[in-house]
Amino acid sequence: MIGIGIAATLEWEAVLKYYNISESKIKEYPFGFYFKRILNHRVCIFYKCTGRKVISSSATQYMIDHFNLNKVILIGTCAGID
């Protein structure tokens, strides 16, 4: 399973719109929201993790622990800024 972390709210909203994700498919977790989507025959979990380092790393660790992710991709403009 692949985790895809999205830091910025505008980017999260753009991903929801791009994949046409309805409110009923969005789930809540302690650090925000997530949804599952199958891409190229692989289950992907898209999750909002904010742009803050501590919260983002905590959110990612939570997703790894609860969904047994074997890959993590952080996307967006906030994900790589120090």
N, C-alpha and C positions, 0 to 999 in steps of 0.2 A: 504494500500500500504506500502511496506517495502523499506526503503532506505538502500543501502549498500555502505558505504564510503570506498574508497581505497586510501591510502596515497602515497605509493611509485610508481614511474613510472614503475619500473620493474614488480611490482605486478599487476599494471593496464594492462600492455602489456600481462602478463601471463593470466589474466582473459579474455581479448579479444580473445586470442588464444584458450583458453579452451572452450569458448562458440562459437567460430568461428564467431565472430562479424565483419561484413564488415564495411568499412568506411561509407557507406551510412546509416547505422543504428546508428552511433554515432552522437549525437547532442552536440551543444556547449551551455554553460551557463556562466555567468560572472566569475566563478571561475575555469573553466576547461571544462571537457567533461562528458557526461553521455549516457547511453543507457538503454532501458527497456527490461526486459526478464520475462517470466512467469515461475515460479518454483513452483511445487506442487500446481497448480491452484491459485497462488497468484502473483499479479503483483509486480515485484521488479525493483527498479531503482538503477543501479550501477553507482556511480559517483566518479570521481577523485577529491580528496580534498587536496592533498599535505600533507606533514608531519609537517607543521608549525601549532602551536596551534590556532593562531588568524584566519588564512585563513581557516583552517580545520573547525573551529566552525562556521565561517561565511558561508562557503559553505554548511554545514549541515543545518544551520538555513534557508538559501535560499531554499534548497530542501524541508524542512518541510513546509515552507510558500507557495511554488508554486505547490507542489504535494500532500499536505495534508497527509504526511507520518504519520503512527501511530506507527511505529517501526523503529529504526535506528540501524544498525550494522556497526561497524568500524572494518575492517579487515586489516591485514598486520603487518609487523614488526615495522613500524613507528607510527602506530595509538596509541600505549600505552606507548610511551617513554616520560618521562619528561625531 
